[in-house]
Amino acid sequence: DAGVIQSPRHEVTEMGQEVTLRCKPISGHNSLFWYRQTMMRGLELLIYFNNNVPIDDSGMPEDRFSAKMPNASFSTLKIQPSEPRDSAVYFCASRYIQVTGNTIYFGEGSWLTVV
Amino acid sequence: KQEVTQIPAALSVPEGENLVLNCSFTDSAIYNLQWFRQDPGKGLTSLLLIQSSQREQTSGRLNASLDKSSGRSTLYIAASQPGDSATYLCAVGPSSNTGKLIFGQGTTLQVKP
């Protein structure tokens, strides 16, 4: 299995520009998570989906952030307009929902720098 | 609000030493607890997952324990190797099987040859 695939791996953009991060979860997984990692705040959950439906977006910092999951194999996290404080590593993760819980698998992250 | 704390933030040990990483959480009503490893520039890799009904899990040289009542977990690494150098993160799953995880800030481990 290829694992969770994220793109782009690295992006440098100017303040005010739109940023779109993409994620392909592991095939068969039905739960998808977007996390953000910074030195100051560590890893924070932004939003997660079960069966393509957003369940909890309470971690989304502002209306500038939006996430979609149009089908089971693709999700996007969009920032519009981007600001320097959005610079972070954005991780996508997926898992298969089971009654007893299951391991979550992370992608290698999208490293975003907003200048 | 659940908070997860890891102490120490950084640790340096000579190769071969046994070591313990600590994790504490404020709300004992958890579903599970996981330990992850993160290498520089990489994503997170799950090492061990302990369900709330379990006391410990073992994988190779790694042993993780869970004491819900005291809000503590430890990750024991036996006979440490330079390849163990990484950041170790503890994450708590809230009381239902949502998959949500609340992470500690991690302990960065350096094992010197």
Chai-1 contact restraints between the chains, C-beta under 6 A:
chainA,res_idxA,chainB,res_idxB,connection_type,confidence,min_distance_angstrom,max_distance_angstrom,comment,restraint_id
A,S31,B,G99,contact,1.0,0.0,6.0,A-B,restraint_1
A,G42,B,F103,contact,1.0,0.0,6.0,A-B,restraint_2
A,G42,B,Q105,contact,1.0,0.0,6.0,A-B,restraint_3
A,L43,B,F103,contact,1.0,0.0,6.0,A-B,restraint_4
A,L45,B,K100,contact,1.0,0.0,6.0,A-B,restraint_5
A,R95,B,G99,contact,1.0,0.0,6.0,A-B,restraint_6
A,G101,B,N32,contact,1.0,0.0,6.0,A-B,restraint_7
A,G101,B,N97,contact,1.0,0.0,6.0,A-B,restraint_8
A,T103,B,S46,contact,1.0,0.0,6.0,A-B,restraint_9
A,T103,B,L49,contact,1.0,0.0,6.0,A-B,restraint_10
A,F106,B,G43,contact,1.0,0.0,6.0,A-B,restraint_11
A,F106,B,L44,contact,1.0,0.0,6.0,A-B,restraint_12
A,G107,B,G43,contact,1.0,0.0,6.0,A-B,restraint_13
A,E108,B,K42,contact,1.0,0.0,6.0,A-B,restraint_14
A,E108,B,G43,contact,1.0,0.0,6.0,A-B,restraint_15
A,G109,B,G43,contact,1.0,0.0,6.0,A-B,restraint_16
